[in-house]
Amino acid sequence: MLNKQILIIQNITREAPGLLSQIIEQFNLTFDIVDLSKDEKLPQDISSYKALIVLGGPPSANDSTCQIPEELGTIKKSKQLNIPYLGICLGLQTLVKAMGGTVRKNEVKEFTFKDPQGEYYVINLNEDGKNDPLFEGLDDQFKVFHLHGETVDLTEDMKLLATGKTCKNQVVKIGDNAYGLQCHFELTPEMLNTWLDKDPDLESYQKEDILKDFEEIKDEYTKTGRQLFTNFFKIAGLIN
C-alpha cells in the first residue's frame, strides 16, 4: 500500500464506496481499500495518504472484540497527521468516539428513506453548515437514507453542521478537515438492492416500496452526493 492518495476503510463488504467510487474514477484519484470484515489489515503507516474515508457497517463504535479498536487507532493517527477525513454512518460514530465523544443508542432507529409516518427523512444545515465548504453549491435541506440505531454526543470542540428530527446530530466537523455524516449519500441503486437483500435491519421492509422511494428522488439524491463528495476532495487538496 504505497503512493495511493486515499485510504478507504470498509466495515462490511456490502457497504461499499458506491457513488464515491464514481467520483474517485472521474478525477483519476488512486486509493487503497481495506475490508475489515474479511480480516484485511490496516496499514501501520498512513502518513502518505491524502484522505481517509471510513464507511458504514453493523458494528458499534463501542465494540471491543472486533475490528473497532484498530479502526479507532487509525482514526486517531489520521487526526494527529491532519489527514482529511470523511466518515459515513459508523464512520461518523468512530470519528466522534476516537476523538473523545460518546456513542449511544438513539431514541429511535432510523431506517430507509422514510420515517414511520411516511415522511422522507431530511437533514437541515445550521449556520455553520451553510457556511462550510463541504456544502458549497448545495441547498440547506436534503432528503437522506438512514440505516442506524446509534447516535453521538459531541465534545465542546466538535462542531455540529446539520440536524435531523428524530436524531439531532447528523453532520459533525472536527478541526478543519474531518467530517462525519450520519446518512448515506454514497448509496447507489445497485447498493440499495444488495442492502435490501442482505441487511437484517431491512428484512421487514417491502423492497418494492423502498426502491420506489429511491427512484422518486434518485436524480436529486445523486446530484447532492456527487457535489458533496467532490467538495470533500477539494477540501483534501486532491482536486481543484
matplotlib code that plots the C-alpha trace (Angstrom):
import matplotlib.pyplot as plt

x = [0.0, 2.3, 1.8, -2.0, -3.9, -6.9, -7.3, -10.9, -11.9, -14.8, -16.5, -18.6, -18.4, -22.0, -21.4, -19.0, -17.9, -20.7, -21.0, -17.7, -16.0, -17.5, -16.1, -12.7, -12.7, -13.9, -10.9, -8.4, -7.6, -6.0, -7.0, -6.4, -9.4, -9.3, -12.3, -12.1, -15.0, -12.6, -9.9, -7.8, -5.2, -4.9, -1.6, 0.6, 1.9, -0.8, 1.3, 1.5, -2.3, -4.1, -7.5, -9.1, -12.7, -14.5, -17.7, -20.7, -21.4, -23.2, -20.6, -20.9, -18.1, -18.3, -17.3, -14.1, -14.0, -13.9, -12.1, -13.2, -10.2, -7.8, -10.0, -10.2, -6.4, -6.1, -8.6, -6.6, -3.4, -5.1, -6.1, -2.6, -1.3, -4.0, -5.2, -8.6, -11.3, -14.8, -16.9, -20.2, -22.7, -20.4, -17.6, -19.2, -19.5, -16.0, -14.6, -16.5, -15.6, -11.9, -11.8, -13.4, -17.1, -19.8, -21.7, -25.0, -28.4, -30.6, -34.1, -35.4, -33.8, -33.7, -34.1, -34.6, -35.8, -39.0, -39.9, -42.8, -45.2, -44.3, -42.3, -38.9, -36.0, -34.4, -31.4, -31.1, -27.9, -27.4, -25.5, -22.1, -23.2, -24.4, -21.0, -18.9, -17.1, -18.4, -21.8, -20.7, -23.2, -25.8, -29.2, -29.8, -32.0, -31.6, -33.6, -31.5, -31.3, -30.7, -29.5, -28.6, -29.7, -27.0, -26.1, -23.3, -22.8, -20.2, -17.4, -17.1, -14.5, -16.7, -18.9, -22.4, -23.2, -26.6, -29.5, -32.4, -35.8, -35.5, -31.7, -30.2, -26.6, -26.4, -23.3, -20.2, -17.0, -13.8, -11.0, -10.6, -11.0, -12.6, -16.3, -18.8, -22.2, -24.9, -26.6, -25.7, -25.0, -22.8, -25.9, -26.5, -29.4, -27.2, -26.1, -29.6, -30.7, -27.9, -28.7, -32.4, -31.4, -28.7, -29.1, -31.1, -32.3, -34.1, -35.8, -39.2, -39.5, -41.1, -38.3, -40.5, -41.6, -38.0, -36.8, -39.8, -38.9, -35.3, -36.5, -38.6, -35.6, -32.7, -31.6, -31.7, -30.0, -27.2, -26.6, -26.2, -23.9, -21.7, -21.4, -20.7, -18.0, -16.4, -16.3, -14.6, -11.9, -11.4, -11.0, -8.5, -6.5, -6.9, -8.7, -9.0]
y = [0.0, 2.7, 6.0, 5.9, 9.0, 7.7, 5.0, 3.6, 1.5, -0.8, -2.3, -4.8, -5.9, -4.8, -1.2, -0.3, 3.1, 3.3, 6.8, 7.7, 5.2, 7.1, 10.4, 8.9, 7.4, 10.7, 12.6, 9.8, 9.5, 6.4, 4.5, 1.5, -0.2, -2.4, -4.6, -5.3, -7.8, -10.0, -9.7, -7.5, -5.5, -1.7, -0.2, 0.7, 3.8, 6.1, 9.2, 9.2, 9.2, 12.5, 11.4, 8.8, 7.6, 5.2, 3.6, 2.2, -1.2, -3.1, -2.9, -0.3, 2.2, 0.9, -2.7, -4.0, -7.5, -6.9, -4.5, -1.4, -0.7, -0.9, 1.4, 3.9, 3.9, 4.6, 7.5, 9.0, 8.7, 10.4, 13.3, 13.6, 13.7, 16.2, 13.9, 15.0, 12.6, 11.6, 9.2, 7.8, 6.4, 4.1, 6.3, 9.3, 7.4, 6.1, 9.6, 11.0, 8.1, 8.3, 12.0, 11.8, 12.0, 9.5, 6.9, 5.7, 4.3, 6.8, 7.2, 5.7, 3.6, 5.4, 3.0, 3.7, 6.9, 7.5, 7.6, 5.5, 8.3, 8.0, 11.3, 11.5, 11.8, 15.2, 16.9, 20.7, 22.7, 25.1, 28.4, 26.7, 24.1, 26.7, 28.4, 25.2, 24.3, 20.7, 22.0, 24.6, 24.8, 22.8, 23.5, 23.9, 20.8, 17.2, 14.1, 11.2, 7.4, 6.2, 2.8, 3.3, 2.8, 4.8, 8.4, 10.6, 13.2, 15.8, 17.4, 21.2, 21.3, 19.4, 21.4, 20.4, 21.3, 19.6, 18.3, 15.9, 15.5, 12.1, 12.1, 15.5, 15.1, 14.4, 16.0, 16.7, 18.5, 18.2, 20.6, 22.0, 18.9, 15.9, 15.3, 12.7, 12.1, 10.0, 9.4, 7.5, 9.8, 7.1, 5.0, 3.8, 1.7, -1.4, -1.0, -0.5, -3.7, -5.5, -4.0, -4.9, -8.5, -8.9, -6.4, -7.9, -4.5, -4.1, -7.5, -6.3, -3.6, -4.1, -4.0, -2.6, 0.4, 1.3, 1.1, 3.3, 5.9, 6.0, 6.2, 9.2, 11.2, 9.5, 12.3, 14.9, 12.5, 11.5, 15.1, 16.1, 13.2, 13.9, 17.6, 16.8, 14.2, 16.5, 19.2, 16.9, 16.0, 19.7, 20.3, 17.4, 19.2, 16.2, 18.2, 21.9]
z = [0.0, -1.3, -3.0, -3.1, -2.4, -0.4, 2.2, 2.4, 5.4, 4.7, 7.8, 5.9, 2.3, 1.3, 2.5, -0.3, -1.6, -4.1, -5.5, -4.0, -6.4, -9.4, -8.1, -7.5, -11.0, -12.6, -11.2, -11.7, -8.0, -6.5, -3.4, -1.2, 0.3, 3.4, 4.2, 7.9, 7.7, 5.7, 8.3, 6.0, 7.9, 8.1, 7.2, 10.2, 8.4, 6.9, 6.6, 2.8, 2.4, 1.5, 2.7, 4.9, 4.3, 6.8, 5.6, 7.5, 8.9, 11.6, 14.4, 17.2, 17.8, 21.4, 20.4, 21.9, 20.4, 16.7, 14.3, 16.0, 18.4, 15.5, 13.4, 16.2, 16.4, 12.7, 13.0, 15.9, 13.8, 10.9, 13.1, 14.6, 11.0, 9.9, 7.2, 5.8, 7.0, 5.8, 7.9, 6.8, 9.4, 11.5, 10.2, 11.9, 15.1, 15.1, 14.4, 17.4, 19.6, 18.6, 19.4, 22.9, 22.2, 23.1, 21.0, 22.4, 21.3, 19.6, 20.9, 17.7, 15.0, 11.6, 8.6, 4.9, 3.3, 5.3, 8.9, 10.4, 9.4, 5.8, 5.6, 4.0, 6.4, 6.0, 7.5, 7.8, 7.7, 10.6, 10.0, 10.4, 7.9, 5.4, 5.5, 5.4, 2.2, 2.4, 1.4, -1.2, -4.1, -2.2, -0.7, 3.1, 3.4, 2.0, 1.8, 3.2, 3.6, 7.1, 8.4, 12.1, 15.7, 17.4, 17.7, 19.1, 21.8, 21.0, 23.0, 23.2, 20.4, 17.9, 15.6, 14.5, 10.9, 10.3, 12.4, 12.0, 13.6, 15.3, 15.5, 16.2, 15.4, 11.6, 10.3, 12.5, 11.9, 14.0, 13.3, 9.8, 7.7, 9.5, 8.7, 9.7, 8.0, 9.7, 6.4, 3.2, 0.2, -1.2, -1.9, -5.5, -6.8, -7.0, -3.4, -2.3, -3.9, -2.1, 1.2, 0.9, 0.1, 2.8, 5.7, 8.5, 9.7, 6.3, 6.2, 7.4, 4.7, 1.4, -1.2, -3.9, -1.7, -0.8, -4.4, -5.5, -2.9, -4.2, -7.8, -6.9, -5.6, -7.3, -9.5, -6.7, -4.3, -6.6, -7.6, -4.0, -3.2, -6.2, -5.2, -1.5, -2.3, -4.9, -2.2, 0.2, -2.3, -2.9, 0.9, 0.9, -1.9, -4.2, -6.9, -7.8]

ax = plt.figure().add_subplot(projection="3d")
ax.plot(x, y, z, "-o")
ax.set_aspect("equal")
plt.show()
